[in-house]
Amino acid sequence: MNTPNVQIVDYGLGNLFSIRHACLHSGINAQITAQPDALLQADGIILPGVGAFGHAMETLRQLQLLQPLREAAAAGKPLLGICLGMQLLLDASEEFGLHQGLGLIPGVVRKLPEIKNDGSVRRIPAVGWNQIRLNNARSQTQIDCGLHNAAWMYFVHSFAAEPEHPSDVLTLTDYEEIQYCSAIQRDRVTGVQFHPERSAQHGLRFLKHWASGLSSTN
């Protein structure tokens, strides 16, 4: 049996080697690439990201990677967005102005509110370990995603996704009196706000489960 061809998108804005190391530890022989053809030939794609939304989209555009990502998703290839990579899956972001995203999952990315109801300041960015909660509105088949209810994951972010359709919300997370979407999924497009590569056994288990749904085309 051939090993699935997994490609990690290199556009200069992600901790690529940490993600690849976590993939290898999970039994995924992932490669790092900035080549459009490699994405189209992949069995699965991981889109990481750390930084500003607008800059990320412009860099992907300059590298001619936007269309291959959209084509791969349209063809039903599993696509996993991590952190900023998750946010890029949506229609747009309000970070430093309004910027268009990949448009694979309807919704907008907005900044976590800085002011609490009592007028005190919320800590932004949200950094550290926090729990995820499965969206019970999804069917049991839909939430078979390798994520466990109340699992602790590692987060570093100031913005969060707001999907247009509640059925696209995979998990929710509470942070200092607010609730935000911490994972999304539509068809074979999945996004997680947390860093699975930094989330110990729960993160590795999730990556392994994601890879189990890949089929080799080699």
C-alpha positions as CSV (number, residue, x, y, z in Angstrom):
1,M,0.0,0.0,0.0
2,N,1.4,3.4,-1.0
3,T,1.8,6.2,1.5
4,P,-0.5,9.1,0.9
5,N,1.1,12.2,-0.6
6,V,0.7,15.0,2.0
7,Q,2.0,18.5,1.2
8,I,2.6,21.3,3.7
9,V,2.2,24.7,2.1
10,D,5.3,26.8,2.4
11,Y,4.6,30.5,1.9
12,G,6.9,31.8,4.6
13,L,4.4,32.3,7.4
14,G,4.2,29.0,9.4
15,N,6.3,26.9,11.7
16,L,6.7,24.3,8.9
17,F,9.3,22.1,10.5
18,S,7.4,21.7,13.8
19,I,4.3,20.7,11.8
20,R,6.3,18.3,9.6
21,H,7.9,16.8,12.7
22,A,4.5,16.3,14.3
23,C,3.2,14.7,11.1
24,L,6.1,12.3,11.0
25,H,5.5,11.4,14.6
26,S,1.9,10.7,13.7
27,G,2.9,8.4,10.8
28,I,2.3,11.0,8.1
29,N,5.2,11.4,5.6
30,A,4.5,15.0,4.8
31,Q,6.6,17.2,2.5
32,I,7.0,21.0,2.5
33,T,6.4,22.7,-0.9
34,A,5.7,26.1,-2.5
35,Q,5.0,24.5,-5.9
36,P,1.5,24.8,-7.4
37,D,1.7,21.4,-9.2
38,A,2.7,19.6,-5.9
39,L,-0.6,20.8,-4.4
40,L,-2.7,19.6,-7.3
41,Q,-1.0,16.2,-7.2
42,A,-1.3,15.8,-3.4
43,D,-3.6,13.4,-1.6
44,G,-3.9,15.9,1.3
45,I,-2.8,19.4,2.0
46,I,-1.9,21.2,5.2
47,L,-2.1,25.0,5.2
48,P,-0.3,26.4,8.3
49,G,0.1,30.1,9.1
50,V,1.3,32.6,11.7
51,G,1.0,36.3,11.0
52,A,-1.4,38.8,9.3
53,F,-4.2,37.6,7.1
54,G,-3.8,40.2,4.3
55,H,-0.1,39.5,4.0
56,A,-0.7,35.8,3.9
57,M,-3.2,36.0,1.1
58,E,-0.9,38.3,-0.9
59,T,2.0,36.0,-0.5
60,L,-0.1,33.0,-1.6
61,R,-1.2,35.0,-4.6
62,Q,2.4,35.9,-5.5
63,L,3.4,32.3,-5.3
64,Q,0.4,31.3,-7.5
65,L,-0.9,29.0,-4.8
66,L,-4.5,30.4,-4.4
67,Q,-6.0,28.7,-7.4
68,P,-4.4,25.3,-6.7
69,L,-5.7,25.4,-3.2
70,R,-9.2,26.2,-4.4
71,E,-9.0,23.6,-7.1
72,A,-7.8,20.9,-4.7
73,A,-10.7,21.7,-2.3
74,A,-13.2,21.6,-5.1
75,A,-11.8,18.2,-6.2
76,G,-12.6,16.9,-2.7
77,K,-9.0,16.6,-1.5
78,P,-8.6,16.9,2.3
79,L,-7.4,20.3,3.2
80,L,-6.4,21.2,6.8
81,G,-5.8,24.8,7.8
82,I,-4.0,25.4,11.1
83,C,-4.2,28.7,13.1
84,L,-4.0,31.5,10.4
85,G,-4.4,28.7,7.9
86,M,-7.8,28.0,9.3
87,Q,-8.8,31.7,9.1
88,L,-7.7,31.8,5.4
89,L,-10.3,29.2,4.6
90,L,-13.1,31.7,5.2
91,D,-14.5,34.5,2.9
92,A,-12.7,37.4,4.5
93,S,-11.0,38.9,7.5
94,E,-11.3,42.2,9.3
95,E,-7.6,42.2,10.3
96,F,-6.0,45.6,9.3
97,G,-8.9,46.3,6.9
98,L,-11.1,43.9,5.0
99,H,-9.2,41.2,3.1
100,Q,-10.6,38.4,0.9
101,G,-9.9,34.8,1.9
102,L,-10.0,31.6,0.0
103,G,-13.8,31.4,0.3
104,L,-14.0,27.7,1.0
105,I,-16.1,28.1,4.1
106,P,-18.6,31.0,4.3
107,G,-17.8,33.4,7.1
108,V,-15.7,36.2,8.4
109,V,-12.7,36.4,10.7
110,R,-13.0,39.1,13.5
111,K,-10.8,40.2,16.3
112,L,-11.5,38.8,19.8
113,P,-13.2,41.6,21.7
114,E,-10.8,43.4,24.0
115,I,-13.3,44.8,26.5
116,K,-15.2,42.6,28.9
117,N,-18.8,43.3,30.0
118,D,-17.5,44.9,33.2
119,G,-15.2,47.3,31.4
120,S,-12.0,45.5,32.2
121,V,-9.5,44.5,29.5
122,R,-9.4,41.0,28.1
123,R,-6.0,39.5,27.4
124,I,-5.3,39.6,23.7
125,P,-3.8,37.6,22.1
126,A,-5.2,34.5,23.7
127,V,-2.1,32.4,24.4
128,G,-1.8,29.1,26.2
129,W,-3.8,25.9,26.8
130,N,-7.5,25.9,26.6
131,Q,-10.3,23.3,26.1
132,I,-12.3,22.6,23.0
133,R,-16.0,21.6,23.1
134,L,-17.6,19.6,20.3
135,N,-20.5,21.3,18.6
136,N,-23.5,19.1,19.6
137,A,-25.6,20.6,16.9
138,R,-23.6,18.5,14.4
139,S,-24.5,14.8,13.9
140,Q,-22.4,12.1,15.4
141,T,-21.2,11.3,11.9
142,Q,-20.1,14.8,11.3
143,I,-18.1,15.1,14.5
144,D,-16.1,11.9,13.9
145,C,-13.1,14.1,13.4
146,G,-10.5,12.8,15.8
147,L,-11.1,15.6,18.3
148,H,-12.3,14.7,21.9
149,N,-14.7,16.8,23.9
150,A,-12.9,18.9,26.6
151,A,-9.4,18.1,25.2
152,W,-6.8,20.6,26.0
153,M,-5.1,22.3,23.0
154,Y,-2.5,25.1,22.6
155,F,-3.6,28.4,21.2
156,V,-1.9,31.6,20.1
157,H,-4.3,34.1,18.3
158,S,-6.0,37.5,18.4
159,F,-8.7,36.8,15.8
160,A,-11.3,34.1,15.5
161,A,-13.5,32.6,12.7
162,E,-17.2,33.4,12.6
163,P,-18.7,30.8,10.2
164,E,-21.9,31.9,8.5
165,H,-23.5,28.5,9.0
166,P,-23.6,26.9,12.5
167,S,-23.3,23.5,10.9
168,D,-19.7,24.3,9.8
169,V,-18.7,24.9,13.5
170,L,-16.8,21.8,14.6
171,T,-15.7,22.9,18.1
172,L,-16.2,25.9,20.4
173,T,-13.8,27.3,23.1
174,D,-14.5,29.6,26.1
175,Y,-12.0,32.4,26.8
176,E,-12.5,35.0,29.5
177,E,-16.3,35.2,29.3
178,I,-16.6,34.8,25.6
179,Q,-17.1,31.8,23.3
180,Y,-15.5,31.5,19.9
181,C,-15.3,28.9,17.1
182,S,-12.0,26.9,17.5
183,A,-12.5,24.5,14.7
184,I,-14.5,24.3,11.4
185,Q,-15.3,21.7,8.9
186,R,-17.2,21.6,5.6
187,D,-17.0,18.5,3.5
188,R,-13.2,17.6,3.4
189,V,-12.1,21.1,4.3
190,T,-11.1,21.4,8.0
191,G,-9.6,24.2,10.0
192,V,-8.4,24.4,13.6
193,Q,-7.5,27.5,15.5
194,F,-5.2,25.6,17.9
195,H,-1.8,24.2,17.0
196,P,-2.0,20.4,16.9
197,E,1.8,20.3,16.6
198,R,2.1,21.9,20.0
199,S,-0.9,20.2,21.7
200,A,0.8,17.0,22.9
201,Q,-1.1,13.7,22.6
202,H,-4.4,15.2,21.6
203,G,-2.9,17.2,18.8
204,L,-1.0,14.2,17.4
205,R,-4.1,12.0,17.7
206,F,-6.0,14.6,15.7
207,L,-3.4,14.7,12.9
208,K,-3.3,10.9,12.8
209,H,-7.1,10.7,12.5
210,W,-7.0,13.4,9.7
211,A,-4.4,11.4,7.8
212,S,-6.5,8.2,8.1
213,G,-9.0,9.6,5.8
214,L,-6.5,10.1,3.0
215,S,-6.2,7.8,0.0
216,S,-3.0,7.5,-2.0
217,T,-3.2,8.3,-5.7
218,N,0.4,7.0,-6.3
